[in-house]
Amino acid sequence: SMYEYSLTSFLGVFEVALREAKPDRIIDNRLKNLREKITQTMYEYTCLGIFERHKLMFSLQMTSKIMDGDGELDHATWDFFLKGNPSLDKITAKKPVEWLTDAGWKD
C-alpha cells in the first residue's frame, strides 16, 4: 500500500481529537461530538500526508463509509455509480440531459 499510518500516529491524532471535542453532560451529545471531531481530525491528518490528486478520492471513500455506517447509502445507486449498467438490454428511459451520449447513458 502506498499510504500507511502507524498505530502510534493514529493514537496521537485520536488523543488530540479527544481533547478538542466539545464536552457535553449528555452522553449521546458527547459521543456525537467525539465522533465528529475524530472524523474531522483523522481526515485533516490524512490529507496532510497524501498527494493532492488523491484527496478527492479519499474524501469520496470516507464519505461513502460514513453514509454506509449511518444507513444513508443507497446501495443500488452506489453500485450503479461504481459499475454502471452491465446489462445488455436496450435502455428505455430517456436521457435526462442532451450533452450525455447514448453510450454514456447506457453505461
N, CA, C and O atoms as CSV, one atom per row, in Angstrom:
chain,resi,resn,atom,element,x,y,z
A,1,SER,N,N,0.836,-1.179,0.000
A,1,SER,CA,C,0.000,0.000,0.000
A,1,SER,C,C,0.886,1.250,0.000
A,1,SER,O,O,1.904,1.305,0.691
A,2,MET,N,N,0.489,2.229,-0.771
A,2,MET,CA,C,1.283,3.438,-0.886
A,2,MET,C,C,1.240,4.274,0.398
A,2,MET,O,O,2.241,4.871,0.794
A,3,TYR,N,N,0.083,4.307,1.032
A,3,TYR,CA,C,-0.084,5.092,2.250
A,3,TYR,C,C,-0.307,4.150,3.425
A,3,TYR,O,O,-1.209,3.313,3.405
A,4,GLU,N,N,0.517,4.297,4.435
A,4,GLU,CA,C,0.353,3.517,5.649
A,4,GLU,C,C,0.619,4.433,6.835
A,4,GLU,O,O,1.528,5.263,6.800
A,5,TYR,N,N,-0.178,4.275,7.883
A,5,TYR,CA,C,-0.012,5.085,9.080
A,5,TYR,C,C,0.169,4.152,10.267
A,5,TYR,O,O,-0.508,3.129,10.374
A,6,SER,N,N,1.083,4.511,11.155
A,6,SER,CA,C,1.363,3.661,12.299
A,6,SER,C,C,0.274,3.808,13.353
A,6,SER,O,O,-0.457,4.797,13.386
A,7,LEU,N,N,0.188,2.817,14.197
A,7,LEU,CA,C,-0.756,2.862,15.310
A,7,LEU,C,C,-0.418,4.028,16.230
A,7,LEU,O,O,-1.316,4.665,16.782
A,8,THR,N,N,0.860,4.308,16.396
A,8,THR,CA,C,1.293,5.413,17.253
A,8,THR,C,C,0.783,6.744,16.714
A,8,THR,O,O,0.295,7.580,17.475
A,9,SER,N,N,0.895,6.940,15.409
A,9,SER,CA,C,0.414,8.204,14.841
A,9,SER,C,C,-1.107,8.290,14.943
A,9,SER,O,O,-1.645,9.362,15.219
A,10,PHE,N,N,-1.808,7.171,14.723
A,10,PHE,CA,C,-3.263,7.165,14.862
A,10,PHE,C,C,-3.659,7.515,16.291
A,10,PHE,O,O,-4.569,8.317,16.501
A,11,LEU,N,N,-2.986,6.923,17.273
A,11,LEU,CA,C,-3.320,7.192,18.676
A,11,LEU,C,C,-3.060,8.650,19.040
A,11,LEU,O,O,-3.793,9.237,19.836
A,12,GLY,N,N,-2.011,9.233,18.452
A,12,GLY,CA,C,-1.742,10.648,18.688
A,12,GLY,C,C,-2.861,11.532,18.169
A,12,GLY,O,O,-3.299,12.456,18.854
A,13,VAL,N,N,-3.315,11.254,16.979
A,13,VAL,CA,C,-4.419,12.014,16.389
A,13,VAL,C,C,-5.705,11.781,17.187
A,13,VAL,O,O,-6.481,12.710,17.412
A,14,PHE,N,N,-5.917,10.551,17.606
A,14,PHE,CA,C,-7.090,10.192,18.402
A,14,PHE,C,C,-7.102,10.964,19.723
A,14,PHE,O,O,-8.143,11.480,20.128
A,15,GLU,N,N,-5.957,11.045,20.392
A,15,GLU,CA,C,-5.866,11.765,21.666
A,15,GLU,C,C,-6.132,13.256,21.481
A,15,GLU,O,O,-6.792,13.877,22.314
A,16,VAL,N,N,-5.626,13.827,20.401
A,16,VAL,CA,C,-5.887,15.243,20.112
A,16,VAL,C,C,-7.391,15.457,19.924
A,16,VAL,O,O,-7.955,16.419,20.446
A,17,ALA,N,N,-8.031,14.567,19.186
A,17,ALA,CA,C,-9.473,14.680,18.951
A,17,ALA,C,C,-10.249,14.567,20.258
A,17,ALA,O,O,-11.227,15.286,20.461
A,18,LEU,N,N,-9.826,13.677,21.136
A,18,LEU,CA,C,-10.499,13.530,22.440
A,18,LEU,C,C,-10.391,14.812,23.259
A,18,LEU,O,O,-11.355,15.219,23.909
A,19,ARG,N,N,-9.230,15.443,23.231
A,19,ARG,CA,C,-9.043,16.689,23.988
A,19,ARG,C,C,-9.832,17.846,23.392
A,19,ARG,O,O,-10.352,18.691,24.121
A,20,GLU,N,N,-9.920,17.884,22.051
A,20,GLU,CA,C,-10.530,19.038,21.382
A,20,GLU,C,C,-12.035,18.918,21.187
A,20,GLU,O,O,-12.691,19.915,20.884
A,21,ALA,N,N,-12.594,17.735,21.352
A,21,ALA,CA,C,-14.032,17.558,21.156
A,21,ALA,C,C,-14.800,18.348,22.208
A,21,ALA,O,O,-14.409,18.402,23.375
A,22,LYS,N,N,-15.877,18.947,21.784
A,22,LYS,CA,C,-16.700,19.764,22.668
A,22,LYS,C,C,-17.285,18.891,23.781
A,22,LYS,O,O,-17.931,17.883,23.494
A,23,PRO,N,N,-17.069,19.264,25.050
A,23,PRO,CA,C,-17.650,18.478,26.146
A,23,PRO,C,C,-19.160,18.678,26.234
A,23,PRO,O,O,-19.694,19.703,25.811
A,24,ASP,N,N,-19.824,17.690,26.785
A,24,ASP,CA,C,-21.274,17.777,26.982
A,24,ASP,C,C,-21.656,16.816,28.096
A,24,ASP,O,O,-21.114,15.714,28.184
A,25,ARG,N,N,-22.580,17.226,28.941
A,25,ARG,CA,C,-23.009,16.378,30.066
A,25,ARG,C,C,-23.906,15.233,29.602
A,25,ARG,O,O,-23.973,14.188,30.249
A,26,ILE,N,N,-24.587,15.434,28.491
A,26,ILE,CA,C,-25.471,14.393,27.965
A,26,ILE,C,C,-24.616,13.445,27.134
A,26,ILE,O,O,-23.967,13.859,26.174
A,27,ILE,N,N,-24.620,12.175,27.511
A,27,ILE,CA,C,-23.696,11.200,26.922
A,27,ILE,C,C,-23.872,11.063,25.413
A,27,ILE,O,O,-22.879,10.956,24.693
A,28,ASP,N,N,-25.109,11.064,24.916
A,28,ASP,CA,C,-25.333,10.949,23.471
A,28,ASP,C,C,-24.732,12.129,22.713
A,28,ASP,O,O,-24.159,11.955,21.638
A,29,ASN,N,N,-24.864,13.319,23.275
A,29,ASN,CA,C,-24.280,14.507,22.645
A,29,ASN,C,C,-22.757,14.447,22.687
A,29,ASN,O,O,-22.091,14.813,21.719
A,30,ARG,N,N,-22.206,13.983,23.811
A,30,ARG,CA,C,-20.748,13.860,23.939
A,30,ARG,C,C,-20.204,12.869,22.907
A,30,ARG,O,O,-19.189,13.131,22.261
A,31,LEU,N,N,-20.881,11.738,22.759
A,31,LEU,CA,C,-20.441,10.739,21.775
A,31,LEU,C,C,-20.513,11.286,20.361
A,31,LEU,O,O,-19.624,11.036,19.548
A,32,LYS,N,N,-21.576,12.034,20.065
A,32,LYS,CA,C,-21.703,12.657,18.744
A,32,LYS,C,C,-20.563,13.645,18.505
A,32,LYS,O,O,-19.967,13.663,17.428
A,33,ASN,N,N,-20.264,14.463,19.509
A,33,ASN,CA,C,-19.166,15.431,19.394
A,33,ASN,C,C,-17.826,14.721,19.195
A,33,ASN,O,O,-17.000,15.157,18.394
A,34,LEU,N,N,-17.619,13.632,19.923
A,34,LEU,CA,C,-16.380,12.864,19.780
A,34,LEU,C,C,-16.259,12.270,18.386
A,34,LEU,O,O,-15.209,12.355,17.750
A,35,ARG,N,N,-17.346,11.669,17.921
A,35,ARG,CA,C,-17.310,11.047,16.592
A,35,ARG,C,C,-17.010,12.070,15.503
A,35,ARG,O,O,-16.204,11.816,14.608
A,36,GLU,N,N,-17.660,13.222,15.584
A,36,GLU,CA,C,-17.434,14.263,14.580
A,36,GLU,C,C,-16.010,14.807,14.634
A,36,GLU,O,O,-15.391,15.039,13.595
A,37,LYS,N,N,-15.490,15.012,15.845
A,37,LYS,CA,C,-14.138,15.559,15.984
A,37,LYS,C,C,-13.088,14.541,15.551
A,37,LYS,O,O,-12.110,14.907,14.899
A,38,ILE,N,N,-13.275,13.276,15.901
A,38,ILE,CA,C,-12.334,12.241,15.483
A,38,ILE,C,C,-12.329,12.115,13.959
A,38,ILE,O,O,-11.270,11.998,13.342
A,39,THR,N,N,-13.512,12.139,13.365
A,39,THR,CA,C,-13.617,12.058,11.906
A,39,THR,C,C,-12.905,13.238,11.243
A,39,THR,O,O,-12.126,13.057,10.307
A,40,GLN,N,N,-13.178,14.432,11.732
A,40,GLN,CA,C,-12.554,15.632,11.169
A,40,GLN,C,C,-11.039,15.607,11.338
A,40,GLN,O,O,-10.303,15.913,10.400
A,41,THR,N,N,-10.577,15.250,12.514
A,41,THR,CA,C,-9.144,15.244,12.794
A,41,THR,C,C,-8.422,14.190,11.956
A,41,THR,O,O,-7.342,14.453,11.428
A,42,MET,N,N,-9.005,13.011,11.833
A,42,MET,CA,C,-8.391,11.965,11.021
A,42,MET,C,C,-8.360,12.366,9.543
A,42,MET,O,O,-7.381,12.111,8.842
A,43,TYR,N,N,-9.435,12.993,9.084
A,43,TYR,CA,C,-9.474,13.458,7.692
A,43,TYR,C,C,-8.366,14.473,7.440
A,43,TYR,O,O,-7.621,14.358,6.466
A,44,GLU,N,N,-8.259,15.465,8.320
A,44,GLU,CA,C,-7.254,16.510,8.143
A,44,GLU,C,C,-5.842,15.939,8.226
A,44,GLU,O,O,-4.972,16.317,7.442
A,45,TYR,N,N,-5.614,15.035,9.170
A,45,TYR,CA,C,-4.294,14.420,9.325
A,45,TYR,C,C,-3.926,13.607,8.091
A,45,TYR,O,O,-2.801,13.686,7.598
A,46,THR,N,N,-4.876,12.829,7.599
A,46,THR,CA,C,-4.608,12.004,6.425
A,46,THR,C,C,-4.344,12.874,5.200
A,46,THR,O,O,-3.455,12.571,4.404
A,47,CYS,N,N,-5.106,13.947,5.045
A,47,CYS,CA,C,-4.927,14.830,3.886
A,47,CYS,C,C,-3.578,15.539,3.893
A,47,CYS,O,O,-3.088,15.945,2.839
A,48,LEU,N,N,-2.976,15.692,5.066
A,48,LEU,CA,C,-1.636,16.274,5.135
A,48,LEU,C,C,-0.598,15.366,4.485
A,48,LEU,O,O,0.417,15.835,3.970
A,49,GLY,N,N,-0.862,14.057,4.516
A,49,GLY,CA,C,0.133,13.107,4.062
A,49,GLY,C,C,-0.131,12.438,2.729
A,49,GLY,O,O,0.581,11.504,2.361
A,50,ILE,N,N,-1.143,12.893,1.989
A,50,ILE,CA,C,-1.409,12.262,0.695
A,50,ILE,C,C,-1.257,13.281,-0.431
A,50,ILE,O,O,-1.359,14.489,-0.217
A,51,PHE,N,N,-1.012,12.770,-1.623
A,51,PHE,CA,C,-0.883,13.641,-2.785
A,51,PHE,C,C,-2.205,14.368,-3.046
A,51,PHE,O,O,-3.286,13.844,-2.775
A,52,GLU,N,N,-2.092,15.558,-3.568
A,52,GLU,CA,C,-3.266,16.391,-3.859
A,52,GLU,C,C,-4.265,15.656,-4.756
A,52,GLU,O,O,-5.475,15.760,-4.553
A,53,ARG,N,N,-3.769,14.928,-5.730
A,53,ARG,CA,C,-4.659,14.244,-6.670
A,53,ARG,C,C,-5.423,13.093,-6.029
A,53,ARG,O,O,-6.392,12.604,-6.609
A,54,HIS,N,N,-5.011,12.653,-4.852
A,54,HIS,CA,C,-5.696,11.553,-4.172
A,54,HIS,C,C,-6.709,12.036,-3.133
A,54,HIS,O,O,-7.481,11.232,-2.611
A,55,LYS,N,N,-6.719,13.320,-2.829
A,55,LYS,CA,C,-7.589,13.839,-1.766
A,55,LYS,C,C,-9.073,13.713,-2.100
A,55,LYS,O,O,-9.875,13.385,-1.226
A,56,LEU,N,N,-9.439,13.965,-3.326
A,56,LEU,CA,C,-10.843,13.854,-3.700
A,56,LEU,C,C,-11.325,12.406,-3.590
A,56,LEU,O,O,-12.432,12.153,-3.114
A,57,MET,N,N,-10.506,11.469,-4.025
A,57,MET,CA,C,-10.863,10.059,-3.918
A,57,MET,C,C,-10.973,9.637,-2.453
A,57,MET,O,O,-11.879,8.891,-2.082
A,58,PHE,N,N,-10.052,10.116,-1.630
A,58,PHE,CA,C,-10.110,9.810,-0.199
A,58,PHE,C,C,-11.384,10.377,0.410
A,58,PHE,O,O,-12.033,9.716,1.221
A,59,SER,N,N,-11.746,11.598,0.024
A,59,SER,CA,C,-12.975,12.220,0.528
A,59,SER,C,C,-14.209,11.419,0.132
A,59,SER,O,O,-15.115,11.217,0.941
A,60,LEU,N,N,-14.237,10.965,-1.114
A,60,LEU,CA,C,-15.358,10.153,-1.584
A,60,LEU,C,C,-15.445,8.849,-0.800
A,60,LEU,O,O,-16.529,8.442,-0.381
A,61,GLN,N,N,-14.314,8.200,-0.605
A,61,GLN,CA,C,-14.293,6.933,0.123
A,61,GLN,C,C,-14.736,7.132,1.573
A,61,GLN,O,O,-15.531,6.350,2.095
A,62,MET,N,N,-14.225,8.169,2.218
A,62,MET,CA,C,-14.577,8.419,3.607
A,62,MET,C,C,-16.059,8.771,3.744
A,62,MET,O,O,-16.735,8.299,4.658
A,63,THR,N,N,-16.553,9.596,2.837
A,63,THR,CA,C,-17.971,9.980,2.863
A,63,THR,C,C,-18.873,8.771,2.655
A,63,THR,O,O,-19.878,8.616,3.349
A,64,SER,N,N,-18.520,7.920,1.707
A,64,SER,CA,C,-19.352,6.735,1.450
A,64,SER,C,C,-19.353,5.791,2.649
A,64,SER,O,O,-20.384,5.193,2.959
A,65,LYS,N,N,-18.224,5.648,3.322
A,65,LYS,CA,C,-18.157,4.789,4.507
A,65,LYS,C,C,-18.987,5.366,5.652
A,65,LYS,O,O,-19.656,4.620,6.367
A,66,ILE,N,N,-18.949,6.667,5.829
A,66,ILE,CA,C,-19.750,7.315,6.875
A,66,ILE,C,C,-21.233,7.146,6.567
A,66,ILE,O,O,-22.020,6.782,7.441
A,67,MET,N,N,-21.608,7.414,5.309
A,67,MET,CA,C,-23.015,7.261,4.931
A,67,MET,C,C,-23.480,5.819,5.089
A,67,MET,O,O,-24.604,5.579,5.531
A,68,ASP,N,N,-22.640,4.863,4.738
A,68,ASP,CA,C,-22.986,3.457,4.892
A,68,ASP,C,C,-23.179,3.112,6.363
A,68,ASP,O,O,-24.135,2.425,6.722
A,69,GLY,N,N,-22.285,3.583,7.201
A,69,GLY,CA,C,-22.394,3.330,8.638
A,69,GLY,C,C,-23.629,3.946,9.255
A,69,GLY,O,O,-24.185,3.405,10.210
A,70,ASP,N,N,-24.068,5.081,8.715
A,70,ASP,CA,C,-25.268,5.756,9.214
A,70,ASP,C,C,-26.548,5.244,8.557
A,70,ASP,O,O,-27.642,5.708,8.880
A,71,GLY,N,N,-26.412,4.292,7.640
A,71,GLY,CA,C,-27.581,3.754,6.954
A,71,GLY,C,C,-28.163,4.691,5.911
A,71,GLY,O,O,-29.327,4.552,5.536
A,72,GLU,N,N,-27.372,5.639,5.438
A,72,GLU,CA,C,-27.849,6.642,4.476
A,72,GLU,C,C,-27.413,6.359,3.045
A,72,GLU,O,O,-27.772,7.106,2.135
A,73,LEU,N,N,-26.642,5.291,2.831
A,73,LEU,CA,C,-26.133,4.989,1.497
A,73,LEU,C,C,-27.084,4.042,0.779
A,73,LEU,O,O,-27.361,2.943,1.260
A,74,ASP,N,N,-27.574,4.467,-0.358
A,74,ASP,CA,C,-28.429,3.619,-1.190
A,74,ASP,C,C,-27.508,2.704,-1.990
A,74,ASP,O,O,-26.835,3.152,-2.918
A,75,HIS,N,N,-27.480,1.431,-1.633
A,75,HIS,CA,C,-26.519,0.504,-2.231
A,75,HIS,C,C,-26.756,0.279,-3.726
A,75,HIS,O,O,-25.799,0.083,-4.476
A,76,ALA,N,N,-27.993,0.303,-4.161
A,76,ALA,CA,C,-28.266,0.133,-5.590
A,76,ALA,C,C,-27.691,1.310,-6.379
A,76,ALA,O,O,-27.083,1.114,-7.432
A,77,THR,N,N,-27.878,2.504,-5.885
A,77,THR,CA,C,-27.336,3.690,-6.546
A,77,THR,C,C,-25.813,3.684,-6.496
A,77,THR,O,O,-25.157,4.025,-7.480
A,78,TRP,N,N,-25.254,3.301,-5.366
A,78,TRP,CA,C,-23.802,3.240,-5.214
A,78,TRP,C,C,-23.199,2.229,-6.185
A,78,TRP,O,O,-22.190,2.513,-6.831
A,79,ASP,N,N,-23.816,1.048,-6.291
A,79,ASP,CA,C,-23.333,0.040,-7.234
A,79,ASP,C,C,-23.411,0.545,-8.673
A,79,ASP,O,O,-22.506,0.310,-9.474
A,80,PHE,N,N,-24.501,1.240,-8.991
A,80,PHE,CA,C,-24.643,1.801,-10.331
A,80,PHE,C,C,-23.552,2.838,-10.587
A,80,PHE,O,O,-22.971,2.882,-11.671
A,81,PHE,N,N,-23.280,3.667,-9.588
A,81,PHE,CA,C,-22.232,4.680,-9.718
A,81,PHE,C,C,-20.874,4.023,-9.962
A,81,PHE,O,O,-20.106,4.481,-10.808
A,82,LEU,N,N,-20.580,2.957,-9.230
A,82,LEU,CA,C,-19.279,2.298,-9.352
A,82,LEU,C,C,-19.147,1.444,-10.608
A,82,LEU,O,O,-18.091,1.418,-11.240
A,83,LYS,N,N,-20.232,0.739,-10.970
A,83,LYS,CA,C,-20.143,-0.256,-12.038
A,83,LYS,C,C,-20.829,0.149,-13.327
A,83,LYS,O,O,-20.531,-0.402,-14.387
A,84,GLY,N,N,-21.740,1.102,-13.255
A,84,GLY,CA,C,-22.520,1.447,-14.432
A,84,GLY,C,C,-23.608,0.409,-14.659
A,84,GLY,O,O,-23.984,-0.318,-13.740
A,85,ASN,N,N,-24.104,0.345,-15.868
A,85,ASN,CA,C,-25.162,-0.596,-16.213
A,85,ASN,C,C,-24.559,-1.736,-17.039
A,85,ASN,O,O,-24.299,-1.559,-18.229
A,86,PRO,N,N,-24.332,-2.901,-16.426
A,86,PRO,CA,C,-23.725,-4.009,-17.163
A,86,PRO,C,C,-24.706,-4.779,-18.044
A,86,PRO,O,O,-24.323,-5.730,-18.726
A,87,SER,N,N,-25.948,-4.372,-18.026
A,87,SER,CA,C,-26.990,-5.068,-18.777
A,87,SER,C,C,-26.788,-4.920,-20.283
A,87,SER,O,O,-26.292,-3.897,-20.754
A,88,LEU,N,N,-27.176,-5.948,-21.030
A,88,LEU,CA,C,-27.128,-5.883,-22.489
A,88,LEU,C,C,-28.455,-5.405,-23.070
A,88,LEU,O,O,-28.571,-5.203,-24.279
A,89,ASP,N,N,-29.455,-5.224,-22.210
A,89,ASP,CA,C,-30.770,-4.759,-22.647
A,89,ASP,C,C,-30.699,-3.309,-23.111
A,89,ASP,O,O,-29.868,-2.524,-22.655
A,90,LYS,N,N,-31.601,-2.984,-24.035
A,90,LYS,CA,C,-31.681,-1.613,-24.528
A,90,LYS,C,C,-32.347,-0.737,-23.453
A,90,LYS,O,O,-33.302,-1.153,-22.797
A,91,ILE,N,N,-31.826,0.460,-23.295
A,91,ILE,CA,C,-32.355,1.400,-22.300
A,91,ILE,C,C,-33.625,2.036,-22.848
A,91,ILE,O,O,-33.646,2.543,-23.969
A,92,THR,N,N,-34.680,2.001,-22.043
A,92,THR,CA,C,-35.955,2.578,-22.481
A,92,THR,C,C,-36.161,3.985,-21.916
A,92,THR,O,O,-36.926,4.769,-22.477
A,93,ALA,N,N,-35.493,4.306,-20.823
A,93,ALA,CA,C,-35.649,5.635,-20.226
A,93,ALA,C,C,-34.930,6.677,-21.068
A,93,ALA,O,O,-33.846,6.427,-21.593
A,94,LYS,N,N,-35.541,7.841,-21.191
A,94,LYS,CA,C,-34.958,8.932,-21.971
A,94,LYS,C,C,-33.781,9.539,-21.224
A,94,LYS,O,O,-33.792,9.623,-19.996
A,95,LYS,N,N,-32.757,9.966,-21.976
A,95,LYS,CA,C,-31.603,10.635,-21.367
A,95,LYS,C,C,-32.080,11.875,-20.613
A,95,LYS,O,O,-32.924,12.618,-21.115
A,96,PRO,N,N,-31.553,12.101,-19.427
A,96,PRO,CA,C,-32.001,13.260,-18.657
A,96,PRO,C,C,-31.450,14.589,-19.161
A,96,PRO,O,O,-32.027,15.643,-18.892
A,97,VAL,N,N,-30.322,14.544,-19.901
A,97,VAL,CA,C,-29.709,15.760,-20.439
A,97,VAL,C,C,-29.195,15.487,-21.845
A,97,VAL,O,O,-28.835,14.353,-22.161
A,98,GLU,N,N,-29.157,16.502,-22.686
A,98,GLU,CA,C,-28.750,16.338,-24.079
A,98,GLU,C,C,-27.263,16.057,-24.247
A,98,GLU,O,O,-26.870,15.323,-25.153
A,99,TRP,N,N,-26.428,16.639,-23.376
A,99,TRP,CA,C,-24.983,16.513,-23.548
A,99,TRP,C,C,-24.471,15.096,-23.279
A,99,TRP,O,O,-23.341,14.773,-23.646
A,100,LEU,N,N,-25.264,14.270,-22.662
A,100,LEU,CA,C,-24.864,12.900,-22.364
A,100,LEU,C,C,-25.034,12.036,-23.609
A,100,LEU,O,O,-26.103,12.023,-24.221
A,101,THR,N,N,-23.980,11.317,-23.982
A,101,THR,CA,C,-24.058,10.471,-25.167
A,101,THR,C,C,-24.923,9.249,-24.891
A,101,THR,O,O,-25.156,8.897,-23.735
A,102,ASP,N,N,-25.400,8.601,-25.958
A,102,ASP,CA,C,-26.206,7.384,-25.800
A,102,ASP,C,C,-25.410,6.296,-25.078
A,102,ASP,O,O,-25.936,5.605,-24.205
A,103,ALA,N,N,-24.141,6.151,-25.452
A,103,ALA,CA,C,-23.298,5.136,-24.819
A,103,ALA,C,C,-23.071,5.479,-23.346
A,103,ALA,O,O,-23.069,4.589,-22.495
A,104,GLY,N,N,-22.883,6.751,-23.044
A,104,GLY,CA,C,-22.700,7.183,-21.669
A,104,GLY,C,C,-23.933,6.960,-20.826
A,104,GLY,O,O,-23.828,6.595,-19.655
A,105,TRP,N,N,-25.124,7.179,-21.417
A,105,TRP,CA,C,-26.375,6.969,-20.699
A,105,TRP,C,C,-26.597,5.479,-20.452
A,105,TRP,O,O,-27.084,5.098,-19.388
A,106,LYS,N,N,-26.252,4.645,-21.406
A,106,LYS,CA,C,-26.445,3.221,-21.247
A,106,LYS,C,C,-25.469,2.636,-20.222
A,106,LYS,O,O,-25.843,1.809,-19.390
A,107,ASP,N,N,-24.220,3.080,-20.300
A,107,ASP,CA,C,-23.196,2.534,-19.412
A,107,ASP,C,C,-23.127,3.291,-18.129
A,107,ASP,O,O,-22.316,2.965,-17.263
